[in-house]
Structures are given as C-alpha cells and as structure tokens.
C-alpha cells in the first residue's frame, strides 16, 4: 500500500487536472459578480479529495495506468465517457455545501479566506450556492454516458444532495439537544458528509458500466466519509487556527455534537462548561487547550480516533471488488490518509 507522501502526490497531480477542468467546465459568465462568487471558494483552494476518489475509482475499474488516460475520453465498457465532468460535478456540489454551511453557521473564514457571504454579501452567496447546485447537474449530464447510465448517475447525485440537506438539518437539531447517541451522530455524518464520498466513489462505476462495483464502491465511500468527518472533528480541536483555515475549537464553542462530545458526556463530562467564551471570536487558545486536556482525560479523543480507524478498515475491505492495480492500492491509501492528515 502506498505511503502518505505517495497519496499526497496522487492527490496533488489530480488536483491540478481538476482545477484546469473547473476553469473549463465552470467558466465566468454574466452576471459576472454571481459567477465570481460561485467560483470564489473553488479558486481559493481545497484538496479535491472527492474528485480524486472519483478519478482513482475510474482508473481502477478501467485498469489503466494512473493519469495515463485522457479523462475526457475515458474507456467505458462500451465506448468512452468524460469522467472529468463527473469529477467536477462532485467538487461543485462540495463547494455549494460549504457556501451554505458558512451562511448557516455565520462563519467568517473558509480555506483561509473570507467566507463567500463576507467577501460578497448574503444574497449573492445564497445565489452562488444555488448556481453551483444546478451547474453540478448540468456537468453530470455532459459525461457522454449512455442515457440509462446518465440518468442513474443524476439520480445518485440528486439523492446525495437530498441526504446532505437531511444531515445538515440533523446537525442543527442536535445543537439543541442535551444528548445524542453515537449511532445518531454516525447517521448524521453519514448524511451530511459521507454520502458525497459514496457518490464520488460509485458514480464512475455507474457511468463506465461496471455495475458489479457500484455497491462496493458506495460502501467504501460511506465508511471513509464517516471517518473523514470524525477526523475533521478531531482536527477542530487539535490543529492551529492558521493551519485549519478557521477558528480552532469553533465546533465546541458553537455547541456542535461530535463523536468526541457524545462520548465525553457519557463519561460524565459537562461539555457545555468546557468553554465559556460566548462566541467563536472570543474563545482563547488557553480555553481550547484546557478543554482538550479534559476530553483526553475522559478517553474521548482516543475513542473517536479508534472509531475512525475501524471505519477505514471496513472501507478498505470493500475494495476487494476492484481489480488489483495501482489505482485501487491508492484508494486504500487515501482511506488511511483521511484519518492521518493534519488539516
């Protein structure tokens, strides 16, 4: 299995190709301000992990040398499809969710730059998110896959978007609840975060015509996506603000339920009193450090890390359905990377 540096190189090389494709598939148009706002976060950076998963899944299924094939004319079981269009579609959906998340959470910073509603204005940010949502479906329609497979991919994307909204609603609802069970939390993050990884992993099997691989890849995506979110929750507490791209400890200050706080409450920790800053802007590093110490003492940090490791192990088992090649090996390594990354 490839090491972390190999994964980072694989992600970086595909990120470059995806960035070029975003410029092609989501060009500036009129009204210019709307499209500037729509492209703003996409141009601000991002690892492009989801489109990387999509491209690697396609490479594995087609059993082609990574990066050797033309993503715009990619070998399917009965012709060629534009898998890059699908990759761009998935990344556009990710950007759409970030814009609306920042509006709902009233966050100031995303990817180290002002959030879209801060850089532009609230109305423009809402419209930019809506524009990205529709553009994702337009791009998915342009893969060149046969009609039946194209409709199936669109259906997967539509279901995914509905589930993301359901997960976001649960996340908001959980903030007003005194307690949430670990299973409830995992269901919420499955909907809010993991389903987009599942779509990224399985849509290549759909549009390329590898029906037997659709379900295993979907399950792989769900497992690693849940692990990804648990790691995000851990990083919110452990990664410096300047590296994280947003205020460290913001989830704790905002009262968000995470697997860490769910476990801590079960251990008798008064999570609501861990920080008393009143706002994300007011919290201090000292307060977050003290809260982290208490969560570590309760075993909650290690509990979350072990659950993430278990999900990654489960996700990698689903890759047995793929051909044994460099791309499938990288998919397994990506799963490990998602819980080893530091930001």
Secondary structure, DSSP 8 states (H G I E B T S, - for coil): ---HHHHHHHHHHHHHHHHHHHHHHS---SSHHHHHHHHHHHHH----HHHHHHHHHHHHHHT--TTTS-GGGEEETTEEE-HHHHHHHHHHHHHHHHHHHHHHHT-SEETTEE-HHHHS-HHHHHHHHHHHHHHHHHHHTTS---HHHHHHHHHHHHHHHHHHHHHHHHHHHHHT-S---HHHHHHHHIIIIIHHHHHHHHHHHHHHT-GGGHHHHHHHHHHHHHHHHHHHHHHHHHS-HHHHTS-TTHHHHTT---HHHHHHHHTT--GGGS---SSTTT--HHHHHHHHHHHHHTTHHHHHHHHHHHHHHHHHHGGGGS-SSHHHHHHHHHHHHHHH---
